Amino acid sequence: MSKRTGLILSGGMDSVCIAWWKKPEVAFTVDYGQKAANAEVQAAEQICKILNIEHHVLRVDCSSLGSGDLAGKASDKNAPETDWWPYRNQMLVTLIAMKAISLGINRLLIGTVSSDSNHKDGTFEFITLMSDILKFQEGNLVLEAPAINMTTYELICKSKIPYDHLLWAHSCHISNIPCGRCRGCNKYHQVINELNIL
């Protein structure tokens, strides 16, 4: 059986760079009820069109289960940051794996970078545990985070993504139009300043 790679493509800077760098056969974007879902899907679709990547959009409304900036609600008392949605990466990996297995995907990539370790689901330990759970089950799917030891700046340089394509990324956590003040927007502007491209 041939090996196929899938990517969890949120449309943010990190996953867009992974798409450009690794050129997976398939990408998956999930509208799970987050406030910026439409813009994330649009950014992901644009990158997949440019790279000729097969793109699947999954729509599963989990808005009643969310908290923090992404859900437009107060943060849960367990939240390490305001953008924490309980078990979000675990949810995304599970939902996408459910679709990926039907498409013959053997390897699933996630755009985790070093700064994501502020959240437990952005750590090497989490990636390893989730991969072990997937491998334990039917399908023998593995989860990898190729940029987990890189900063976003380092990932951009490694991927060699053209800056005009990078600017398609949508990082705002609050809305489809960048708010300019959330953690996602702050990171986006910080990286753009580091790159000195605007």
N, C-alpha and C positions, 0 to 999 in steps of 0.2 A: 504494500500500500504506500502511495506517495505521501511525503510529509508536506503538510500545509501549515502556515503560520497565520494566526489571527492577532489583531491588535484591539485593545480597549481604547477607542479614540473619542475622547471627550470634546475635542475641538480646542482645548487649551494649548498653551505653548509647548509643554513637555510632550504630550502625546502626538502633537503635530510634528515635532522634531523626530520622534521615534518612527513615525510613518515615513518621513523623508529618508531617514538613516537606514532603517531595516527593510523598507519596501515589502510589507507583508502582502500575502495574496488577498486577505480579507480583513476588513475593519468593522467594528461594531460600536455604535453609539446608542446610549440608552437615555430616553426621556422617562425619568422615574418620578417626575413631578417637581423637579427643581425649577426655580424661578427663571433661570436663563436657558432653559432647554431648547427653545427655538433657535437661538443664536448659536448654541453649541452644535446643534445638528447642522445648521447652515455652514458653519466653519468646517466641520468634518466632511460634509458633502463636497465642498470646494476642493479640499486637499485630495480627497479620493478621486475626484474627477481629473485633477492635474496629474496624479500618479497612476491613474487607471487601476485603482484598487476597488475590488468588489466591496460594496458598502451596504450594511444592514442596519436599519434603525429599529430598535426595540422600544415599544411604548408600554410601560407597566406603571400605573399610577400608585406611587407609594407616598404621596404627599402627606397623607394623614399620619405617617410614621416618622416624618422628618422633624428636624429642629435646627435652629441657627439660621445664618444668613442664606443658605441655599434654599431653605424652606420658607423664608420670610417670617420666621417665628423667633421667640426668645430661645436662647441657647439652653440646652439640657444641662442640668447641674453637674453632669460628668464631663462636660465638654472641655477639652484642653485649649481650644480656640473657638472663636465665634463662627467659624465656617464648618464646624464639626456636625456631620449628619450621622446618627448612630449606625455603626456597622456598614457604612456606605460602600467601601471597597469590597467587603465580603459579599454584599448584595450584588454589586456590579459583576464581580467575577462569577458568582453563581448563576445569575440570569444569562450572562453571555455564554458561559460554558454550556448551558442548556440548549442554546442555539448552535454553538460552535460544533458540538459533537455531531449534529446532523449534517454538517458541511464537511466532515472529514478533517477538522482542525486537530493537529497533534500538539501544537505549541501556541500558547496564548501569552502575548506581551502586554505589560502594563507600564504606563509612563511615569512610574515613581522615580523621584530624584532625591538627593540627600536631604534637602530641607523638609521633605515630607515626613521625616522621622519625628516631628513634633506630635504626630498622631501615631498610635500603635499600628494602624493599618498602612503606615508608610515606612515600616521598618523591614529590614532583611528577614527578621524572625517571622513576621507575618507572611511575607512572600513564600518563605520556605514551608510554613505550616499549611497555607492554602494550596500550594503545589502538591504537598504530600496528600492532602485530602482528595484532590482531583485525581492523582495517580492511583490512589487506593480504590477508586471507583471505576466502573466500566468506562472504556474510552481511552484510558491511559493518557489523559491530557496533562500537560505540565504548564505551570505558570512561571514566567520569567520577567524580571525587571532589569533590562540591560543598562539603564542609566542610574541605578540606585546609589552608586558611589560618586555621581557627578552633580555639580550644580546645574541649574538651568542654563547659565552662560556657557559652561563647559559642554553641555549637551548640544546647544546650538552650534558651537564651533565644530564639534565632532560630526554632527549630521550634515554640515555644509548646506543647510537649507538656505535658499535665496531669501534675503530679507523681505522682499515684496510678498513672498508667500507666507513667511512667518507672521506678517502683520494681519493675515486672515484669522489668526487664532483669537478665540474669545475666552477671556479669563475672568470676567466679572461674575461674582457669586450672587448678585442681587437682582439683576435684570438683563434683558436682551440688549439694552443700550448701556454701555459701560457707565457705571456710576462714578468712577474715579476716586472712590474712597474706601472700598472694601479691601480685604486682604488680597483677593485675586487681582484687582486693579492695581493695588500698590506694588505687588510683585511684577506685574506686567510692565509698569512704568519704570521700575527700578532696573529691570533687565534691558529695556529699550535704551535707557540712559547709559548703561554699561556698554552697550553695543555702539552707542553714539550714531544711531541711524535716523533720528528725527531732529 
